Amino acid sequence: MSVLLIWGGVWIVERVLPWFPLIFWGLVIINLGVILPLGIFKRTRSISGLGLAYSSYFFGAILWLWSLVVVYITWGIIPVIIGLFIAGIGIVPIAAFVFIVNGEWSELFWITILFIITFGSRMLGIYFVDD
């Protein structure tokens, strides 16, 4: 049953995948142009923190779903199941390993950047909210 869920998830993500760059760059523009400048002022810092923290979940979802599709298309269902057993997030390191093995350095670069943006925006958002 869970294999059917993975196949269905991959099928859906393959159709939504063309929208990922638009969502990613839209969030980057909103974060850099609106949300991050709000963090400069003490009164709006908590709003900025919430915006950064919420957007980090979108970045994380894009990262995770992209990794899922890459691993599934490249190596099949078994590595996907293994990655999902590693606390659900193991699919991202497996995708990075796929890129290393296949010599896809630009893809490895982008998955690393997306990982840094995901957790960087989350940490900065938490810092702004707590400040």
N, C-alpha and C positions, 0 to 999 in steps of 0.2 A: 504494500500500500504506500509506504513512504517513497519507494522508487517512482511510483506514478506521480506523487506530489513533486518530486524533483524534476521529472520530465515535464510536467505541466508548468512548473516555475520557470524552467529554462525556456520553454516555448513562449511564455508570456514575455520574459525578459528579452528574448531575441527580437520580438516585435517592438519593444519599448526602447531598446538599445540605441537606435538612432536619435532619440530625444535626450540621451544622457549628456552629450556635449552642450546642448542648449541649456539644460537645467544647471549644469556645472558652471558654465560661464555666466549665466544669469545670477546665480547665487554669489559668485565671486564679485561681480559688479555691484550688486546690492550690498554685500558685506563691506567692500572697500569704499564705496561711494556714500553709503548711508549709515550702516550699522556701526562700523568702526569709528567714524568721526564722532558719533554720539558718545563714545567712550572717553572722549577728551574732557567732557564736562561732568562734574560731580553729580549734578541732578539727573542726568540721563544715562549715567554709567550702568546702572542695573538693567535698564531697557536694552542697552547695547549688549550687555552680557547675556541676557536671555535670547536675543536675536542670534548672537554667535553660537550659543549652545544649541539652539534649535536647528540652525543651519548645519551644524556639525553632524547631526543625525542624517540629514539629507546627503551630505558628502559621504558619510559612512555607508549609507544604503547603496549609493552609486558604486562605491568601492567594492562592497561585498557582492552585489549582483553582477558587476562586471567580472569579478574574479570567478564567480560561479559559472558563468557562461564560458569563459576562457578555459577553465579546467575541464568542463564537460565536453566542449567541442574538441579540445586538443587531446585529452587523455581518456575521456569516457566517464562512466558512472562510478567506478570503484574509487578513484581518487576523490571524487566529489563526496562520496559517503564517508571516506576517511577524514576529509577536511571538515565535514559536518560533525563528526564525532569528537573532534578536537574543540570542544566548547562552542561549536558553531562558527567560530572565527578562523578556524584553521584553513579555511578555503583561500584566504588571502595569502598566507605564506606559500601555500601550494601553487597558487597562480604565479607568485614571484619566482618560484622554483621552475615552473613551466617556461617562463620567459628567459630565465638563465640558461636552461638546457637547450632551448631553441634558438638562443642567441638574439632574442628580440630585445635589444638594449633600450630602444626608445620606449617600448611598452613597459619595461621594468622601471625606467625613469618616471613615467607617468603614474604608475601604480604607487611608487614611493612618494611622489609629490602629493598624490591624493591622500595617502596615509598620513603624511605630515600635516596637510591642511585639515583633515578630519580631527585629529587629536590636538593640533595647535589651536584651532578655533574653539574646541571644547574647553581646553585649559584656560585660554584667554577669557572665554565667556564666564567660566566659574570664578576666575580671578576678579572680573569686573562686578559680578553679582555679590561676591563676598566683601568687596572693597567698600 
